[in-house]
Amino acid sequence: MPDMDAVVDVSNVCWATDIEPWATLPQLARLRRLTDAWRGLYGAETRMDLVVDQSLRHKIPAGERHEYDRMCRAGELVQVPYADPVVLSMAGEEGLKVISRDKFIDLRRRYAWIEGAAQRFYDWRGERGRLSFVPSGIVPVSGQVVSRAEEDKELTRDGLRDRKDVLGFAWKCVSRCAVSQLWPDRILLWPAMDRGTGTPLCPDPNCRRPLMKAGARKPSRQIVIARRDDGTELVRFPLEAGACVEIGRGALTHGINLDGLGDQHRAAVAAVSRHHLLLALDDRLVLSARDVGSSHGTELCRWGGQALGPARRLAAGEEVRLNGPDQLVLAKVVVVRTSGRRYSPGVVYPDSGDGGGASTAFADPNQ
Ligand SMILES: [Zn+2]
């Protein structure tokens, strides 16, 4: 018998309405049914590590909380603020199977082994009261899809996601901070948010003063700039229709200064030229790019449906249009791509409550 030791994404299982007891709310009893079924197939001694989001405790029936607390005290249940990375770390370090319906899209970059280990991820089927297990169907996804999933998590975390009153406007900072020097009339980055009051704040960590409105935001596309060596995101920002932005190093008014995104990244981006790339978004939200005379060049990688194609160096002055998940690589060290998100101001997102995008800040790029 293959080694079927596993780690269980407990919240995911407890929310599964196709496991008894039949109810719409999460049930701890579903976890017991699932672990019994797995051990019934693979042996009573099979190890099963159970990791749970701490938020589950308040969602299960009150009558199950005593058992939940007992399992936590006994070390049977590992309770953490956010289970997914813990599940994946345990699985990665110890070669465990993963029982979860989650595809972990937002964590694909951080846990790069996932796509090469699809056979270790299990979903379940409930038929005639019996549970069986099937591959959960992990398939490779483009960097753009990963980026979008990360962004959903990020916007939710920052409290920005449904804030059309914030996302629908451009903002400016009137203090004399680095951000206001760089973008005096409208800040290129998303605002930071005061979690307590919901006030949009200057994204400069040394400023954080309340911002002033600088007019309605035009339809925008989100741009992501990342390190190529380890995938670390350096910055993401919404580029408005009709706007252009220069990417380079040094004091680029209205541009993106890669030197200013953290001392820990400075060496990694050093090969990027002072004036390297110009990105422009036209009124139809088509993104185009042009190398503005960099020393080490810009390469274009077209998305081929399954993976990125070979890199092609842009000629001097050549302008290219970027489609979907295409990527640009600056000086072989920095990746520039769109996140897949488009953002449009309130008019596109009526508060109709019909689910037609009203609850999300971003529209599908294919519409
Ligand atoms: Zn400021």
Residues whose N, C-alpha, C, O or C-beta is under 5 A from the ligand:
A	BS01	ZN	C173 S175 C177 V179 S180 C202 D204 C207 R208
